[in-house]
Amino acid sequence: MFSSSASAPPPPRIADTADVASDAVIGSGSSVWHLAQIREGAHLGSGCVVGRGAYVGAGVVIGDNCKIQNYALVYEPASLADGVFIGPAVVLTNDTYPRAVNPDGSLKSAHDWEPVGVTIKQGASIGARATCVAPVTVGAWATVAAGAVVVKDVPDHALVVGVPARRVGWVGHAGVPLVEAGDRRWRCPMTDRVYIEADGQLTEEQQ
């Protein structure tokens, strides 16, 4: 009789103290740790880790193999691609012009404003206590330094620091700052991958 050696994917692990909405989707092998909250309609891919006290808003979409560290706040309608790292206490906002009340003094309700999201592309990393002010996009494999405040889009592979965040260099797939190799080429000291800079953008050199 034929038998398959393939095993079933591991189920998600959810701590007893986590608050996960009944219609949230948690992918296989993902972990949601103590006191984290996953809101209604959120979708986490496989192999993700959501740390203690983190918040994932309603309808947020998170790809595979992402890490949301302790006490990070990912407000809807944020979108995170595969392999994204969100450091401790990071905030992804969703209100460009925040107010608690309307001009007439009445308390704002969910119908009185339009949420806007932060988009984080594949492999990007957001350092501890950084803030991304929506609507912004952080490009693939980019790195936002700890404590930075992002108020405009970040190109792929950019290393940005400060308040407001500004580009100070480039990073490769390994996350290590690239070194100049001449003729607008940049090399990763860890992997030896080479990247080419053109018009303020960085792309990997094709072999």
C-alpha positions in Angstrom: 0.0 0.0 0.0 1.3 3.4 -1.0 2.1 5.8 1.9 3.2 9.4 1.8 6.1 10.6 3.9 4.8 14.1 3.8 3.6 15.3 7.2 0.7 17.6 7.9 1.6 21.3 8.4 2.0 22.2 12.1 -1.0 24.0 13.6 -0.7 27.5 14.9 0.2 28.0 18.6 -1.9 30.6 20.4 -1.2 31.5 24.0 -4.1 31.2 26.5 -3.9 34.9 27.3 -3.9 36.0 23.6 -7.1 37.6 22.2 -7.7 36.2 18.7 -11.0 37.0 16.9 -13.0 34.0 15.9 -12.8 34.9 12.2 -9.1 35.8 12.1 -6.9 33.5 10.1 -3.7 32.2 11.6 -1.5 30.3 9.3 0.2 27.0 10.0 3.2 27.0 12.3 2.5 30.6 13.4 2.8 31.7 17.1 0.7 34.3 18.9 2.1 35.0 22.3 0.8 36.3 25.6 -1.6 39.3 25.7 -1.3 39.8 21.9 -4.6 40.8 20.2 -5.5 39.8 16.6 -8.6 41.6 15.5 -11.5 40.5 13.3 -10.7 39.5 9.7 -7.0 39.7 10.2 -5.0 37.2 8.1 -1.6 35.9 9.2 0.4 33.7 6.9 2.4 30.6 7.9 5.4 30.7 10.1 4.7 34.1 11.7 5.5 35.2 15.2 3.4 37.7 17.1 5.0 38.8 20.3 3.7 39.6 23.7 1.3 42.5 23.8 1.3 43.1 20.1 -1.8 44.4 18.3 -2.9 43.5 14.8 -5.9 45.5 13.6 -9.0 44.3 11.9 -8.5 43.1 8.3 -4.7 43.5 8.4 -3.0 41.2 6.0 0.4 39.7 7.0 2.4 37.4 4.7 4.4 34.3 5.6 7.4 34.2 7.9 6.9 37.6 9.5 7.9 38.7 13.0 5.8 41.2 14.9 7.8 41.9 18.1 6.5 42.7 21.6 4.0 45.6 21.9 4.1 46.6 18.3 0.9 48.2 17.0 -0.1 47.3 13.4 -3.3 49.3 12.7 -5.6 48.5 9.9 -5.5 48.6 6.9 -1.8 47.8 7.0 -0.4 45.2 4.6 2.8 43.3 5.3 4.4 41.1 2.6 6.4 37.9 3.3 9.4 38.0 5.6 8.7 41.4 7.2 10.3 42.2 10.6 8.4 44.7 12.9 10.5 45.5 15.9 9.4 46.0 19.5 7.0 48.9 20.1 6.8 49.9 16.4 3.7 51.8 15.4 2.1 51.6 12.0 -0.5 54.4 12.1 -3.8 54.7 10.1 -5.0 58.3 10.5 -3.4 61.1 8.5 -5.2 63.9 10.4 -6.1 62.4 13.8 -8.7 64.1 16.0 -10.7 62.7 18.9 -13.6 65.0 18.1 -15.4 66.5 15.0 -15.3 70.3 14.4 -18.6 70.6 16.3 -17.1 69.0 19.4 -18.8 65.6 19.1 -16.8 62.5 19.6 -15.6 60.9 16.4 -17.0 57.5 15.5 -15.6 54.9 13.0 -17.8 56.5 10.3 -16.3 60.0 10.7 -12.8 59.2 9.2 -11.2 57.1 6.5 -8.4 54.8 7.7 -5.3 54.7 5.5 -2.7 52.0 5.8 1.0 51.4 5.8 2.4 49.0 3.2 5.6 47.0 4.1 7.1 45.1 1.2 8.9 41.8 1.2 11.8 41.3 3.6 11.8 44.9 4.9 12.6 45.6 8.6 11.2 48.3 10.9 13.5 48.9 13.9 12.4 49.2 17.5 10.1 52.1 18.4 10.0 53.4 14.8 6.8 55.0 13.6 5.4 54.8 10.0 2.9 57.6 9.4 0.3 56.4 7.0 -0.1 56.4 4.1 3.5 55.3 3.3 5.1 52.3 1.6 8.4 50.8 2.8 10.1 49.1 -0.1 11.3 45.5 -0.3 14.4 44.7 1.8 14.6 48.2 3.2 15.6 48.9 6.8 14.0 51.6 9.0 16.4 52.3 11.9 15.2 52.2 15.5 13.3 55.3 16.6 12.9 56.7 13.0 9.7 58.4 11.9 8.8 57.6 8.3 6.6 60.2 6.6 7.3 59.4 3.0 7.8 56.3 0.9 11.1 54.4 1.4 12.7 52.9 -1.7 13.7 49.2 -2.0 16.9 48.4 -0.2 17.1 51.9 1.4 18.5 52.4 4.9 16.7 55.3 6.5 17.3 56.9 9.9 16.1 60.0 11.9 13.1 62.2 12.4 11.9 62.6 9.7 13.5 59.5 8.2 16.0 60.1 5.5 18.1 57.7 3.4 21.7 57.4 4.6 22.7 54.2 2.7 21.6 51.0 1.1 21.2 47.5 2.5 21.1 44.1 0.8 19.0 41.0 1.4 21.1 40.2 4.5 20.3 43.5 6.1 23.9 44.6 6.2 24.9 48.1 4.9 26.3 47.8 1.4 29.8 49.2 0.5 30.6 51.1 -2.6 32.2 49.1 -5.4 32.6 51.8 -8.0 30.6 52.7 -11.1 27.4 53.1 -9.0 27.7 49.5 -7.9 27.3 48.4 -4.3 28.4 45.1 -2.7 27.1 43.2 0.3 30.1 42.4 2.6 28.3 39.3 3.9 27.0 37.7 0.7 29.0 39.4 -2.0 25.9 40.1 -3.9 26.2 43.2 -6.1 23.6 45.9 -6.6 23.3 48.7 -9.1 22.1 52.2 -8.2 20.2 54.2 -10.9 17.8 57.1 -10.5 17.6 56.8 -6.8 16.7 53.1 -6.9 18.7 50.0 -6.2 18.4 46.7 -8.0 20.4 43.5 -7.8 22.9 42.9 -10.6 21.9 40.0 -12.8 24.6 37.4 -13.2 
